[in-house]
Amino acid sequence: MTDLHTFSVAIPVYQGATTLPGLLEELARPTIPSKTPDGHDCVVSEVLLRFAQGPAASPATAPTGTTKYPTGS
């Protein structure tokens, strides 16, 4: 049996209303445990958003993302 390798994705967010929906959609698949090409079990265990205080309602977009893509824990 192999150990599950977990990793985090840290994202600097600027103009999140236009960029976060597509980015979170792309990150949804790696949040399901899978195997690397070398056969290791892996999963994205968390996505950390760091807001750059820019326009486009970035903070308002994040709760929608966390509701649509809840963590497995």
Stockholm file with secondary structure:
# STOCKHOLM 1.0

chainA/1-73         MTDLHTFSVAIPVYQGATTLPGLLEELARPTIPSKTPDGHDCVVSEVLLRFAQGPAASPATAPTGTTKYPTGS
#=GR chainA/1-73 SS CCCEEEEEEEEEESSHHHHHHHHHHHHHGGGSCEECTTSCEEEEEEEEEEECCCSSCHHHHHHHHHHHSCCCC
#=GC SS_cons        CCCEEEEEEEEEESSHHHHHHHHHHHHHGGGSCEECTTSCEEEEEEEEEEECCCSSCHHHHHHHHHHHSCCCC
//
